[in-house]
């Protein structure tokens, strides 16, 4: 199966403790072990909360957004779900042809 271009944005938040991006980095490393994904983390403080925006991109074996969500639901730990506030996922499968007319 061919890899797909994958773009994921996560927004994580927790009570302000500092050094949140290091923890988020660790959660993402655990979650995406063996996947060819890279991420950029932006940490902010807002109203007594630590907020980290994670922009993830690269090639993954996922063929759809649904498949990506299923993988995350199956593999992400408790802390991941505790911190996650929102996400956007775009997956562009590497298929021959445009797929709109049924020809290959």
N, C-alpha and C positions, 0 to 999 in steps of 0.2 A: 504494500500500500504506500502511496506517495504521501510525503509530508505536506502540510498546508501552512500557508502564511497565517500566523495567529497574532492577534492584538487583544490584549486584556488590560482593562483599567480597573483597579480596586481602590476603594476608599476605606481606610481603617481608622478607628478612633478608640481612645480609652481615656481614663482620668489621667491628668497630667502627672507624669513621673519622669519624663526625659528619656532620651536614648531609645525612643520607640522604633526608629528606622532599623536599628540593629536587630531588634526582635522580629520585626516584619521580614527583614532579609532572611533570617533564620527560618521562619515559617515558610517562605517561598522556596528556599533551598530544599526543605524537607518535602514540600508538595510536588515540586517539579523536578525531582531527581531524575537524571538521565534524559531530560527533554532539552532540546536546543533552543531554550528561551533565555533572553537577557532582560533585566529590568533596571529601571531608573526609579529611585525613591525620592520623594520630596516630603520633608517633614515640616509641619507647621504647629504652632500653638494657637488654640482658639477657645476662648471662654473656659479656661481651666481644663482643657482637654488637649491631648496629643493627637494630631491628625497626620496620617501618612497616606500620600497618594502614590500608588505603585503603577507605573506604566510598563507593561510587559509586552515584548514582541520577539518574534523569531519563528522558527519552523517547529511544528508539532505534528504528532500522528493523528490529531483530532480532525475529523472530516466535517464537523458542524458545531455550531454554538451549543446545541443540546448535548452533544457528546462531551464537550468541554465541561459544561456544568455538571454532567453526570460524574465525570472523573473527579472534579473538585469535591462534589458531595460525598463521594466514596473515600477520598484520600485525605481531605483536610482535617486537621485536628481541632480539638475543642476551642483552643485559644483563637484560631483563625476565625471561627464563627462568632465568637464573643466580640471580636474587634471589627469584623466586616460590617460596613455601613451601606455599601452599594458597589455595583460593578457594571461594566460594559464589556461585551465580548464580541469580536468579529473574527470569523474564520473564513479564509478564502482557499478552498481546496484546489490543488494543483491538477486540474483536469484538462484533457485535450479538448479543443473546441470551446465554444462559448456556453454550451449546455442549453441554449434557449430553443433550439429546433430539433433536438433529439439525435442529430448526427454526431459521429465521433471522428 
